């Protein structure tokens, strides 16, 4: 009888550990600072909503829209449509490391074959507007 209880206890401990590990991914996503960002050097704004969508606007004109996700602390961007969207095969998606400090978002390239997106996002201080 005690052997059966030990097995149930072991299973419960493993289940709890697994749930704890799996629970880390949403925490990373929840930590990503959604909002609209502008950089002094860029004549456009980048917005991240809480539904996994991003938008790039130059003034009132939508230039790019797409999806984003956070996985293992990295920002994954996938362009959807717009005149600035990277739509060539192999260029739709890019991965960036991100750091948010003092209302400033900084991105650095991890992997991205779309050089225009890389030039538009990295080495800039993206200040949170709203």
BELFEN-V344833 format. One line per field, one symbol per residue. ss: DSSP state (2 for helix, 1 for strand, 0 for the rest). phi: phi as a letter, one per 30 degrees, with the letter a starting at -180 (. if undefined). burial: b if it has 9 or more other ideal C-beta (glycine too) atoms within 8 Angstrom, else e. A space follows every 10 residues. Layout:
BEGIN
ss->???
phi->???
burial->???
END
This chain:
BEGIN
ss->0222222222 2222222222 2222222222 2000111100 0000111100 0011111100 1111111111 1001111111 1000000000 0011111111 1001111111 1100222222 2000011100
phi->.ddddddddd dddddddddd ddddeddddd ddddkcbbbe dcdbccbbcd cicbbcbcic cdcbbacbbc bhiccccbdc akdcddcdei cdcbbbdbbb ahibcccbdc aadddddedd cdhbcdddca
burial->eeeeeeeeee eeeeeeeeee eeeebeebbe ebeebbbbbe ebebbbbbbe eebbbbbeee eebbbbbbeb eeebbbbbbb ebeebbeeee bbbbbbbbeb eeebbbbebe ebebeebbeb bbebebbbee
END
